Amino acid sequence: MDEKQSAEVLSEEVSGEVEDDLSSEDESQGEKEIPLAEMTKDQLIEKISEVQASADTNMDNYLRSQAEMENMKKRFQKDKQDLIKYGNETLTKQLLPVADNLEKALDHSEDENSLEALREGVDLTLKGLMNVLEKAGVEVVEAVGAAFDPNFHEAVSEQADDRAAPGTVLKELQKGYLLNQRLIRPAMVIINK
């Protein structure tokens, strides 16, 4: 017997076993399913009642699942609106002490001998602000002395300087910033010709 013939014999044996198992399950359940055409009126009415009960259950389950989906959509929309509305809450809480320090610096600036104290207060406030921004993932784009990179720098003008290589950033007019490695503002720079 070759492989093809043995596979066919094995397939027939397996399908025969499955049919035997199915017929024994039907017998063990007690009744064999009677075709609708052979049922009596009472049997048909009972069958219709069973089908109707099953249909009612299925409809109820369907309506419940539809209502649950609508509720989930509403919850999702509310959560999304809350996230948009209160998403910056942590950052705002961290910035409040910086605002307090600026108010204190302005209060101290009213004294006649307060110029140095004001300068020191503003410097400390700036350091506090930069610490909060760093915790939020903000980084300063390094520009002065670096090679011009159009991905991070925006050239506003050129100057000639023999002390620096061509294309080097000579001066930074406005700092650039990255947020979690994504550029949010390029540095405005003057580059060497």
Phi and psi restraints in degrees (value plus and minus 20) as a CYANA .aco file:
   2 ASP   PHI    -106.8   -66.8
   2 ASP   PSI     157.8   197.8
   3 GLU   PHI     -83.1   -43.1
   3 GLU   PSI     -60.0   -20.0
   4 LYS   PHI     -82.3   -42.3
   4 LYS   PSI     -65.0   -25.0
   5 GLN   PHI     -85.9   -45.9
   5 GLN   PSI     -60.6   -20.6
   6 SER   PHI     -87.7   -47.7
   6 SER   PSI     -53.6   -13.6
   7 ALA   PHI     -87.0   -47.0
   7 ALA   PSI     -59.0   -19.0
   8 GLU   PHI     -86.5   -46.5
   8 GLU   PSI     -61.4   -21.4
   9 VAL   PHI     -84.3   -44.3
   9 VAL   PSI     -64.5   -24.5
  10 LEU   PHI     -82.2   -42.2
  10 LEU   PSI     -61.9   -21.9
  11 SER   PHI     -81.9   -41.9
  11 SER   PSI     -62.4   -22.4
  12 GLU   PHI     -85.0   -45.0
  12 GLU   PSI     -60.0   -20.0
  13 GLU   PHI     -84.0   -44.0
  13 GLU   PSI     -64.1   -24.1
  14 VAL   PHI     -85.1   -45.1
  14 VAL   PSI     -66.5   -26.5
  15 SER   PHI     -84.6   -44.6
  15 SER   PSI     -54.8   -14.8
  16 GLY   PHI     -84.8   -44.8
  16 GLY   PSI     -60.6   -20.6
  17 GLU   PHI     -84.6   -44.6
  17 GLU   PSI     -61.9   -21.9
  18 VAL   PHI     -83.0   -43.0
  18 VAL   PSI     -63.4   -23.4
  19 GLU   PHI     -82.3   -42.3
  19 GLU   PSI     -61.3   -21.3
  20 ASP   PHI     -81.9   -41.9
  20 ASP   PSI     -62.6   -22.6
  21 ASP   PHI     -82.7   -42.7
  21 ASP   PSI     -63.1   -23.1
  22 LEU   PHI     -85.2   -45.2
  22 LEU   PSI     -62.5   -22.5
  23 SER   PHI     -88.7   -48.7
  23 SER   PSI     -54.7   -14.7
  24 SER   PHI     -89.9   -49.9
  24 SER   PSI     -52.8   -12.8
  25 GLU   PHI     -85.7   -45.7
  25 GLU   PSI     -63.3   -23.3
  26 ASP   PHI     -80.7   -40.7
  26 ASP   PSI     -62.6   -22.6
  27 GLU   PHI     -87.2   -47.2
  27 GLU   PSI     -57.5   -17.5
  28 SER   PHI     -90.7   -50.7
  28 SER   PSI     -45.6    -5.6
  29 GLN   PHI     -95.0   -55.0
  29 GLN   PSI     -30.8     9.2
  30 GLY   PHI      86.2   126.2
  30 GLY   PSI     -77.9   -37.9
  31 GLU   PHI    -133.6   -93.6
  31 GLU   PSI     126.6   166.6
  32 LYS   PHI    -113.7   -73.7
  32 LYS   PSI     125.1   165.1
  33 GLU   PHI     -86.3   -46.3
  33 GLU   PSI     104.7   144.7
  34 ILE   PHI    -112.6   -72.6
  34 ILE   PSI     114.0   154.0
  35 PRO   PHI     -81.0   -41.0
  35 PRO   PSI     127.7   167.7
  36 LEU   PHI     -78.0   -38.0
  36 LEU   PSI     -57.2   -17.2
  37 ALA   PHI     -85.4   -45.4
  37 ALA   PSI     -43.1    -3.1
  38 GLU   PHI    -118.8   -78.8
  38 GLU   PSI     -22.3    17.7
  39 MET   PHI     -97.7   -57.7
  39 MET   PSI     130.8   170.8
  40 THR   PHI     -99.7   -59.7
  40 THR   PSI     151.3   191.3
  41 LYS   PHI     -81.3   -41.3
  41 LYS   PSI     -63.3   -23.3
  42 ASP   PHI     -83.4   -43.4
  42 ASP   PSI     -61.2   -21.2
  43 GLN   PHI     -84.7   -44.7
  43 GLN   PSI     -60.1   -20.1
  44 LEU   PHI     -84.5   -44.5
  44 LEU   PSI     -62.7   -22.7
  45 ILE   PHI     -82.9   -42.9
  45 ILE   PSI     -62.2   -22.2
  46 GLU   PHI     -83.4   -43.4
  46 GLU   PSI     -61.9   -21.9
  47 LYS   PHI     -83.9   -43.9
  47 LYS   PSI     -62.3   -22.3
  48 ILE   PHI     -82.6   -42.6
  48 ILE   PSI     -61.2   -21.2
  49 SER   PHI     -81.3   -41.3
  49 SER   PSI     -62.8   -22.8
  50 GLU   PHI     -83.2   -43.2
  50 GLU   PSI     -66.3   -26.3
  51 VAL   PHI     -83.5   -43.5
  51 VAL   PSI     -61.3   -21.3
  52 GLN   PHI     -84.1   -44.1
  52 GLN   PSI     -62.6   -22.6
  53 ALA   PHI     -82.4   -42.4
  53 ALA   PSI     -62.1   -22.1
  54 SER   PHI     -84.5   -44.5
  54 SER   PSI     -61.8   -21.8
  55 ALA   PHI     -85.0   -45.0
  55 ALA   PSI     -61.3   -21.3
  56 ASP   PHI     -82.8   -42.8
  56 ASP   PSI     -62.8   -22.8
  57 THR   PHI     -82.1   -42.1
  57 THR   PSI     -65.5   -25.5
  58 ASN   PHI     -82.6   -42.6
  58 ASN   PSI     -61.1   -21.1
  59 MET   PHI     -84.7   -44.7
  59 MET   PSI     -62.8   -22.8
  60 ASP   PHI     -81.2   -41.2
  60 ASP   PSI     -65.3   -25.3
  61 ASN   PHI     -82.0   -42.0
  61 ASN   PSI     -60.9   -20.9
  62 TYR   PHI     -82.3   -42.3
  62 TYR   PSI     -68.1   -28.1
  63 LEU   PHI     -83.0   -43.0
  63 LEU   PSI     -59.8   -19.8
  64 ARG   PHI     -83.9   -43.9
  64 ARG   PSI     -62.4   -22.4
  65 SER   PHI     -87.7   -47.7
  65 SER   PSI     -56.0   -16.0
  66 GLN   PHI     -84.1   -44.1
  66 GLN   PSI     -63.4   -23.4
  67 ALA   PHI     -84.0   -44.0
  67 ALA   PSI     -60.2   -20.2
  68 GLU   PHI     -85.2   -45.2
  68 GLU   PSI     -58.8   -18.8
  69 MET   PHI     -84.0   -44.0
  69 MET   PSI     -61.8   -21.8
  70 GLU   PHI     -82.4   -42.4
  70 GLU   PSI     -62.7   -22.7
  71 ASN   PHI     -82.6   -42.6
  71 ASN   PSI     -60.1   -20.1
  72 MET   PHI     -84.2   -44.2
  72 MET   PSI     -61.3   -21.3
  73 LYS   PHI     -81.3   -41.3
  73 LYS   PSI     -64.3   -24.3
  74 LYS   PHI     -84.0   -44.0
  74 LYS   PSI     -61.9   -21.9
  75 ARG   PHI     -83.7   -43.7
  75 ARG   PSI     -62.3   -22.3
  76 PHE   PHI     -82.4   -42.4
  76 PHE   PSI     -64.3   -24.3
  77 GLN   PHI     -82.7   -42.7
  77 GLN   PSI     -62.2   -22.2
  78 LYS   PHI     -84.3   -44.3
  78 LYS   PSI     -65.0   -25.0
  79 ASP   PHI     -82.2   -42.2
  79 ASP   PSI     -58.8   -18.8
  80 LYS   PHI     -85.7   -45.7
  80 LYS   PSI     -63.3   -23.3
  81 GLN   PHI     -85.1   -45.1
  81 GLN   PSI     -60.5   -20.5
  82 ASP   PHI     -84.1   -44.1
  82 ASP   PSI     -59.4   -19.4
  83 LEU   PHI     -83.2   -43.2
  83 LEU   PSI     -63.0   -23.0
  84 ILE   PHI     -86.0   -46.0
  84 ILE   PSI     -62.5   -22.5
  85 LYS   PHI     -90.0   -50.0
  85 LYS   PSI     -60.9   -20.9
  86 TYR   PHI    -135.1   -95.1
  86 TYR   PSI      -5.3    34.7
  87 GLY   PHI     -82.4   -42.4
  87 GLY   PSI     -49.3    -9.3
  88 ASN   PHI    -117.0   -77.0
  88 ASN   PSI      -4.3    35.7
  89 GLU   PHI     -79.3   -39.3
  89 GLU   PSI     -65.6   -25.6
  90 THR   PHI     -83.0   -43.0
  90 THR   PSI     -66.2   -26.2
  91 LEU   PHI     -83.4   -43.4
  91 LEU   PSI     -61.1   -21.1
  92 THR   PHI     -82.4   -42.4
  92 THR   PSI     -63.5   -23.5
  93 LYS   PHI     -81.0   -41.0
  93 LYS   PSI     -56.9   -16.9
  94 GLN   PHI     -92.5   -52.5
  94 GLN   PSI     -47.0    -7.0
  95 LEU   PHI    -103.1   -63.1
  95 LEU   PSI     -38.4     1.6
  96 LEU   PHI     -78.7   -38.7
  96 LEU   PSI     -62.9   -22.9
  97 PRO   PHI     -82.1   -42.1
  97 PRO   PSI     -51.6   -11.6
  98 VAL   PHI     -85.1   -45.1
  98 VAL   PSI     -64.0   -24.0
  99 ALA   PHI     -82.7   -42.7
  99 ALA   PSI     -60.2   -20.2
 100 ASP   PHI     -80.2   -40.2
 100 ASP   PSI     -62.7   -22.7
 101 ASN   PHI     -84.2   -44.2
 101 ASN   PSI     -58.0   -18.0
 102 LEU   PHI     -85.3   -45.3
 102 LEU   PSI     -60.1   -20.1
 103 GLU   PHI     -83.0   -43.0
 103 GLU   PSI     -61.7   -21.7
 104 LYS   PHI     -82.2   -42.2
 104 LYS   PSI     -61.9   -21.9
 105 ALA   PHI     -82.0   -42.0
 105 ALA   PSI     -60.7   -20.7
 106 LEU   PHI     -86.2   -46.2
 106 LEU   PSI     -58.3   -18.3
 107 ASP   PHI     -82.8   -42.8
 107 ASP   PSI     -60.9   -20.9
 108 HIS   PHI     -92.7   -52.7
 108 HIS   PSI     -39.9     0.1
 109 SER   PHI     -92.3   -52.3
 109 SER   PSI     -31.6     8.4
 110 GLU   PHI     -94.2   -54.2
 110 GLU   PSI     -39.1     0.9
 111 ASP   PHI     -92.8   -52.8
 111 ASP   PSI     132.7   172.7
 112 GLU   PHI     -90.7   -50.7
 112 GLU   PSI     -57.0   -17.0
 113 ASN   PHI    -117.7   -77.7
 113 ASN   PSI      14.4    54.4
 114 SER   PHI    -125.2   -85.2
 114 SER   PSI     -14.1    25.9
 115 LEU   PHI     -80.0   -40.0
 115 LEU   PSI     -67.4   -27.4
 116 GLU   PHI     -87.0   -47.0
 116 GLU   PSI     -60.4   -20.4
 117 ALA   PHI     -84.6   -44.6
 117 ALA   PSI     -59.2   -19.2
 118 LEU   PHI     -83.5   -43.5
 118 LEU   PSI     -64.4   -24.4
 119 ARG   PHI     -81.7   -41.7
 119 ARG   PSI     -64.5   -24.5
 120 GLU   PHI     -85.0   -45.0
 120 GLU   PSI     -61.3   -21.3
 121 GLY   PHI     -84.1   -44.1
 121 GLY   PSI     -62.1   -22.1
 122 VAL   PHI     -86.3   -46.3
 122 VAL   PSI     -58.4   -18.4
 123 ASP   PHI     -82.5   -42.5
 123 ASP   PSI     -65.4   -25.4
 124 LEU   PHI     -84.9   -44.9
 124 LEU   PSI     -57.9   -17.9
 125 THR   PHI     -84.9   -44.9
 125 THR   PSI     -62.2   -22.2
 126 LEU   PHI     -81.6   -41.6
 126 LEU   PSI     -62.4   -22.4
 127 LYS   PHI     -82.6   -42.6
 127 LYS   PSI     -61.5   -21.5
 128 GLY   PHI     -82.6   -42.6
 128 GLY   PSI     -62.3   -22.3
 129 LEU   PHI     -83.0   -43.0
 129 LEU   PSI     -64.6   -24.6
 130 MET   PHI     -85.2   -45.2
 130 MET   PSI     -54.9   -14.9
 131 ASN   PHI     -83.6   -43.6
 131 ASN   PSI     -63.4   -23.4
 132 VAL   PHI     -82.8   -42.8
 132 VAL   PSI     -64.1   -24.1
 133 LEU   PHI     -85.1   -45.1
 133 LEU   PSI     -58.4   -18.4
 134 GLU   PHI     -82.7   -42.7
 134 GLU   PSI     -60.7   -20.7
 135 LYS   PHI     -83.5   -43.5
 135 LYS   PSI     -49.7    -9.7
 136 ALA   PHI    -103.5   -63.5
 136 ALA   PSI     -20.1    19.9
 137 GLY   PHI      77.1   117.1
 137 GLY   PSI      -6.4    33.6
 138 VAL   PHI    -110.5   -70.5
 138 VAL   PSI     113.9   153.9
 139 GLU   PHI    -148.6  -108.6
 139 GLU   PSI     129.3   169.3
 140 VAL   PHI    -104.6   -64.6
 140 VAL   PSI     117.6   157.6
 141 VAL   PHI    -100.0   -60.0
 141 VAL   PSI     101.5   141.5
 142 GLU   PHI     -94.4   -54.4
 142 GLU   PSI     110.0   150.0
 143 ALA   PHI    -147.4  -107.4
 143 ALA   PSI     -76.9   -36.9
 144 VAL   PHI     -81.1   -41.1
 144 VAL   PSI     106.3   146.3
 145 GLY   PHI      67.6   107.6
 145 GLY   PSI     -31.9     8.1
 146 ALA   PHI    -108.9   -68.9
 146 ALA   PSI     139.3   179.3
 147 ALA   PHI     -89.8   -49.8
 147 ALA   PSI     122.7   162.7
 148 PHE   PHI     -81.8   -41.8
 148 PHE   PSI     108.1   148.1
 149 ASP   PHI    -147.6  -107.6
 149 ASP   PSI      90.7   130.7
 150 PRO   PHI     -82.6   -42.6
 150 PRO   PSI     -34.5     5.5
 151 ASN   PHI     -94.8   -54.8
 151 ASN   PSI     -42.9    -2.9
 152 PHE   PHI    -146.4  -106.4
 152 PHE   PSI     -35.0     5.0
 153 HIS   PHI    -142.1  -102.1
 153 HIS   PSI     128.2   168.2
 154 GLU   PHI    -140.7  -100.7
 154 GLU   PSI      91.9   131.9
 155 ALA   PHI    -100.0   -60.0
 155 ALA   PSI     107.0   147.0
 156 VAL   PHI    -123.8   -83.8
 156 VAL   PSI     -43.6    -3.6
 157 SER   PHI    -182.5  -142.5
 157 SER   PSI     153.2   193.2
 158 GLU   PHI    -145.6  -105.6
 158 GLU   PSI     128.8   168.8
 159 GLN   PHI    -155.3  -115.3
 159 GLN   PSI     137.6   177.6
 160 ALA   PHI    -118.4   -78.4
 160 ALA   PSI     107.4   147.4
 161 ASP   PHI    -163.7  -123.7
 161 ASP   PSI      97.9   137.9
 162 ASP   PHI     -91.8   -51.8
 162 ASP   PSI     -38.0     2.0
 163 ARG   PHI     -99.6   -59.6
 163 ARG   PSI     -34.6     5.4
 164 ALA   PHI    -141.2  -101.2
 164 ALA   PSI     134.0   174.0
 165 ALA   PHI     -91.6   -51.6
 165 ALA   PSI     131.9   171.9
 166 PRO   PHI     -80.0   -40.0
 166 PRO   PSI     120.1   160.1
 167 GLY   PHI      64.7   104.7
 167 GLY   PSI     -15.1    24.9
 168 THR   PHI    -107.4   -67.4
 168 THR   PSI     124.0   164.0
 169 VAL   PHI     -95.3   -55.3
 169 VAL   PSI     101.1   141.1
 170 LEU   PHI    -110.2   -70.2
 170 LEU   PSI     -61.0   -21.0
 171 LYS   PHI    -165.5  -125.5
 171 LYS   PSI     126.5   166.5
 172 GLU   PHI    -128.8   -88.8
 172 GLU   PSI      99.8   139.8
 173 LEU   PHI    -108.7   -68.7
 173 LEU   PSI     -51.8   -11.8
 174 GLN   PHI    -169.8  -129.8
 174 GLN   PSI     111.8   151.8
 175 LYS   PHI     -88.1   -48.1
 175 LYS   PSI     129.2   169.2
 176 GLY   PHI    -124.6   -84.6
 176 GLY   PSI     136.3   176.3
 177 TYR   PHI    -157.2  -117.2
 177 TYR   PSI     126.5   166.5
 178 LEU   PHI    -132.5   -92.5
 178 LEU   PSI     122.1   162.1
 179 LEU   PHI    -138.1   -98.1
 179 LEU   PSI      91.2   131.2
 180 ASN   PHI      30.7    70.7
 180 ASN   PSI      30.4    70.4
 181 GLN   PHI      50.6    90.6
 181 GLN   PSI     -13.0    27.0
 182 ARG   PHI    -128.8   -88.8
 182 ARG   PSI     112.5   152.5
 183 LEU   PHI     -88.4   -48.4
 183 LEU   PSI     105.1   145.1
 184 ILE   PHI    -130.4   -90.4
 184 ILE   PSI     -39.7     0.3
 185 ARG   PHI    -177.4  -137.4
 185 ARG   PSI     103.8   143.8
 186 PRO   PHI     -94.5   -54.5
 186 PRO   PSI     133.7   173.7
 187 ALA   PHI     -96.7   -56.7
 187 ALA   PSI     111.7   151.7
 188 MET   PHI    -107.1   -67.1
 188 MET   PSI     100.1   140.1
 189 VAL   PHI    -153.6  -113.6
 189 VAL   PSI     142.6   182.6
 190 ILE   PHI    -130.6   -90.6
 190 ILE   PSI     110.8   150.8
 191 ILE   PHI    -134.5   -94.5
 191 ILE   PSI     141.7   181.7
 192 ASN   PHI    -102.5   -62.5
 192 ASN   PSI     117.5   157.5
